[in-house]
Amino acid sequence: DLSHIPTAVKIKGYSGEDAKPALAGADIVLISAGVARKPGMDRSDLFNVNAGIVRNLVEQIAVTCPKACIGIITNPVNTTVAIAAEVLKKAGVYDKNKLFGVTTLDIIRSNTFVAELKGKQPQDINVPVIGGLSAVTILPLLSQVP
């Protein structure tokens, strides 16, 4: 629960299609909305559903908090970030330094696998992972692990 984090930040919950009340005054927005990939669903099916969700949220961000940093967790990250960029460009508020994809899950997985192979604890391993989430582009930089 985010309200248990020991900071002065106040946490509030919102629901519904209109995200503007939740976005008002936001400096950072993390988008994790979307559906998970189900058995038999390929990445293009996932994209067709999640792209619309991300587009809708980013349209509201562009109006309500256009200067916010936006982190996108929604899969497929490689393409949902591109959708968000196009929406922000169309709204005239795109800033390449404030839009990014979050692929921490792949880093955690890489750290765990390498730690197991090396007989170490995952928290003691740091495997840089580049290239996004696509099976064609993702690359754990194993040569960078001490």
N, C-alpha and C positions, 0 to 999 in steps of 0.2 A: 504494500500500500504506500503510495507516494507521500501521503501525509505523515508517515513515520520517519522520513528523512530529516535529520536534525539541522534544519535551516529555518530561516524566517519566511520562507516562501509559503504562501497559502495555496492549498490545493482545492479545486472545485470540480465537480462532475457535471457534464452536460450531455444531453442526448437529443436525437432528432436530426432532421435533414438540414436545418439552418444552423450552421456552425458559427455564425457571426458573433453571437454573445460569448462563446468560448474563445474566439480569436481576438476580441477587442483588446488592444494594448499589448498583445503578445510580442515578445522579442525573439522567441524561439518556438517553432512549431515542428513537432515530430508526427509524421503521418504513418501510422501502422494499420490503418483501416484497409479492409479488403477481405477476400475469401482465401482460405488456404487451399492448396492444390489437393484435389481428391483423387482416389484411384481412378485411372482411366482418363484423367484430365491432362492434356498436354499444356505446354507453356503458352501456346497461342490462345487456348481456352481461358487460361488464367488471366492473360493479358486483356482479353476482351471484357472480362468482368471488372478487373481491378483498375484498368485505365480510366473507365468512366467514374469510378469512385474518387480516384486521385484528381482527375480533371475538375470534378465538382468542388472538391475541397480547395484546390489551388485557385480556382476562380474566386472563391470567397476570401482566401488569403490575400489575393491581389487587391481586393477592394478594402478589406478590413484592417490588415496589417502588412502593407506592401514592403516594409523595410525589414520584416522578420527574417531570421535565418530559418531555412526549411530543410529538415532532414527527412528523407523518405526511406521507410523500411518496407513498404508494400512491394511484394513481388509481382512480376519480375522487375527488380530494381533497375536493371540496365535500361529498360524501356519506360518505366513509370517516371523516372527522373527526366527523361527526354520529353515526355508528355507535359510534365510540370514546367519545364523550360519554355516550351512553345506557348503554353497558356500565359506565363508571365511576360513573354515577349509581346504577345498579342495585346496584353493589358498595358504595355509600356513600362513595366516595373522590374524587368529581369535584371539580376545582378549575379554574374557567374560565381562570385565569392560567397553568395548566401544560399546557394542551392547545392545539396549533396545527397548522395545515396549512402545508406548505412548498411554495412555488410558484416557486422560484428559476429554474427553466428558462424560465418566461415572461419574467422580468426579463432574463435573459441574451439571449433572442431579441429582445426589444424594444430593448435596448441595441445589439445588433448591427445591426438594421435601421435605427435612427435614426442610428447612427454612419456607416453606408454612405451614407445620404441627405445627411448633413452633411459628408462627407469627413473624418471624424475616426476615431480609434481607439476600439473598443468600451469599453476600460477607462477612457476619458475621458468616457463618457456614463453618466448614471444616470436611467433612466426608471422612476418608481414605477408599479407595477401593482397594482391592487386588484380585489376581487370574486371571487377564487378562480379556478378553472379552467374553469368553465362558459362555453360560447360566448355564452350569454345575459347573463352577469354580469361577465365579465372586462373590465377597462378600463385600458389604459395611459394614464397621465396625461401626455400629450404637452405640455400647456400648462406643465408643471413642468420641462421640459428647457430649460436656458439656451442 
